[in-house]
Amino acid sequence: MKYPLINGVLAFVLFSFTAALPIASANNNTVTFPANFTWGSATASYQVEGAYQEDGKGVSVWDTYTNQHNISNGDTGNVAIDQYHRYKEDIALLKKLGIKSYRFSLSWARLLPEGTGKVNQAGIDYYNNLINELLANDIKPAITLFHWDYPQALANQGGWGNRKSIDWYTNFAKLAFQSFGNRVDTWITFNEPYIDLMIFEPLIGNRIHPTFPAPPNHPFELPNAVMAKQATKTHHLMMANAKAIQTYRSLGYKGQIGITLNLSPVYAATASTQDFKLSKIEDGIMNRWFLDPALRGAYPEDIKALYEHYAPMKIKSGDLAFLKANRGDFIGINYYSPLRVGADAQSVHFGLKIQPNPNQWKAYNGESYPDGLYELMRRIDTTYNHPAIIVTENGAGYGTADDTLVDGQVHDALRIAYLKDHLVSAKKAIDNGVNLKGYYYWSAFDNFEWLSGYKARFGLIHVDFATQQRTWKDSATAYQQIITNNGF
Ligand code: BGC
């Protein structure tokens, strides 16, 4: 079933009607998932926890960005949705939603205020309480070790540019495994290194101390030389990923561990050879640059050559073999939209321009194109030797047209359509042999949306950011029904 997003009002009426249909019985499903499929939803520490200076927590770079540099329209994650204090209420809502697994991330600086060294017991206690409460409600915790809130103390020592960052991260990961590994069997080492190191760090760094003109067309269109400078940092991160995986296994834990990447199929805007070539470059920058080291222990030569034109990468002998020997148990995919690219001689970003979103109803994270999820998973399945895949994020927000609270209700029909369309695509991938184990909707709750602050909502559950009141959206009901019926 497919809801044509571009058909405007007609489609909107159809979505609303569809959303209001009674629960279909499992036998009436048109889309049914495997019996052991993991239905989940996700958040991240900086986006939900708040309590930014409580109980001994250290400072993260996001505390600095938002409090000292006004990077998110004046909004901060200081309170966020206050999950630090409201986790019991939130877990009760997740239980009602019916999810089997909750993906959340650890605030590194809450556990290790200086990034290394002294452990903050209150931080350990908080995550122990969260995990125990989830388990008491039959929800499996899935921990993301790192979702962007890097300890400021380590950033001050060069962050991922410093090769010591591999050991800093591994020590943090080991602390987490030894503290929580007896109750947590799904671990995600990193969330979206591309967005963290190739986009946000240079983009935000440039807003604070401008060295190049802000990308006028699309935030991903950073200058070649700027991205090239980040390449060694991404290598250190990939080494840290492999080392954490090795450590997890060497400690004897039997759960699953992998990395989560944001991936987008990249299409040429026209049939020209030039656009086709440029689409391969953008694909290399965004997708292959991370998939290849994670899943086959190598960097794509075409992109490495582009980066090394500006600065040689610091890869030590033995590094690539180490990456290859420590591949994760699964690959986590965050999928929101594809990219369409065309030649632009003026562009400082590899001579290409990212095309505007063609949809009538525009989601925050770009074009809604459910087939892209299917294509992506099939490609990973065939190119990288059939890995287990988990969709660790997929979701949408469309602004007030879809997300307004009126009389205690949010009729977010576009979000429901987005969810169902992507699940159809996910099921098609399973039917075609992809080893897809689970799906986590982003996000369980409206929360702090990075550079957009509180202006962009992705949640199944509405949060009034002034009162912290939580309200069930129609999409929460829809997802609850899908989980109950293991399909729709
Ligand atoms: C990130 C989330 C973010 C979501 C929606 C993903 O890139 O992992 O932290 O909130 O997209 O923009």
Boltz pocket constraint, residues with backbone or C-beta under 6 A from the ligand:
constraints:
  - pocket:
      binder: B
      contacts: [[A, 44], [A, 47], [A, 191], [A, 192], [A, 195], [A, 262], [A, 334], [A, 365], [A, 393], [A, 442], [A, 448], [A, 449], [A, 450], [A, 458]]
      max_distance: 6.0
